[in-house]
Amino acid sequence: MPQVKTRALRELDPEQLRDRLFELRGELSKLKTTAARGMIQKNSGKIRRARKSIARVLTVMKQKGVAE
């Protein structure tokens, strides 16, 4: 999944932000399990990008005053 742009996140409504957060957390979970199985390297950068994208979504939600 490509990097999430903060500018694009600010244009989304609260429900879309929640959906995006749910989607990113699911992706992170899948990446962690595949890394644990040894199918991808832990240092491939995908896990880090997913975590940072989640942080971006949470930051925008906090700025807008949207509850998690």
BELVEN-V498230 format. One line per field, one symbol per residue. ss: DSSP state (a for helix, b for strand, c for the rest). phi: phi as a letter, one per 40 degrees, with the letter a starting at -180 (. if undefined). burial: 1 if it has 16 or more other ideal C-beta (glycine too) atoms within 10 Angstrom, else 0. A space follows every 10 residues. Layout:
BEGIN
ss=???
phi=???
burial=???
END
This chain:
BEGIN
ss=cccccaaaaa cccaaaaaaa aaaaaaaaaa aaaaaaaccc cccccaaaaa aaaaaaaaaa aaaacccc
phi=.ccccccccc cccdcccccc cccccccccc cccccccgcb ccccgccccc cccccccccc ccccgccc
burial=0001000010 0100001101 1001001100 1000100000 0000011011 0011011001 10000100
END
